[in-house]
Amino acid sequence: KAGVTQTPRYLIKTRGQQVTLSCSPISGHRSVSWYQQTPGQGLQFLFEYFSETQRNKGNFPGRFSGRQFSNSRSEMNVSTLELGDSALYLCASTTRDRSYEQYFGPGTRLTVT
Amino acid sequence: KNQVEQSPQSLIILEGKNCTLQCNYTVSPFSNLRWYKQDTGRGPVSLTIMTFSENTKSNGRYTATLDADTKQSSLHITASQLSDSASYICVVSLTGGGNKLTFGTGTQLKVEL
């Protein structure tokens, strides 16, 4: 069974640009969550999608948005990039509504210059 | 504010030795506590998940304990191996929070010959 995949794996953008990251969950998983990981702040929850609806949201500005498609694939978008947005962006999928087990993808390393 | 604190920040041990990592949390209402292992440049991998009614759970050489009264957890690694070198992250889930998780900043473990 294929794991969670994220594309692209690495990305370099300039301040002010926008970026879209993609996450394909494990087949059959309907919940996708996104996290930002930085050396200073550690892992922080961005948002969670379940059945194309945003179910939970972390404390990030509106520049961070996401969506989920009918096949459970998810995208997150960051507009007007700032230097502080440089981070490893991880997505994780779970099997069912209240499953405890989350499976993480390898992440997308975003560098903003 | 819901927080998860881990200690020590970093640890160096010799191969074959045991070690114990600590996690204190103030997350409430508490649903479950997880320990993840994250190798450099990769997504976290789940080691154990415990609900408030469980006080110990093992996964091979990894044993996690939980004291929900004192809001403390520990991860004990037995007979360490070089491959145990990684960041170990304690994660707490809120009741009713779905997959909205609160992460500790991790303990960086290095196992040396």
Interface residues (C-beta under 8 A of the other chain):
Chain A: V4 S31 S33 Y35 G42 L43 Q44 F45 E48 F50 R55 N56 G58 L90 A92 T94 R98 Y100 E101 Q102 Y103 F104 G105 P106 G107
Chain B: N32 R34 G41 R42 G43 P44 V45 S46 I49 I89 V91 S93 G97 G98 N99 K100 L101 T102 F103 G104 T105 G106
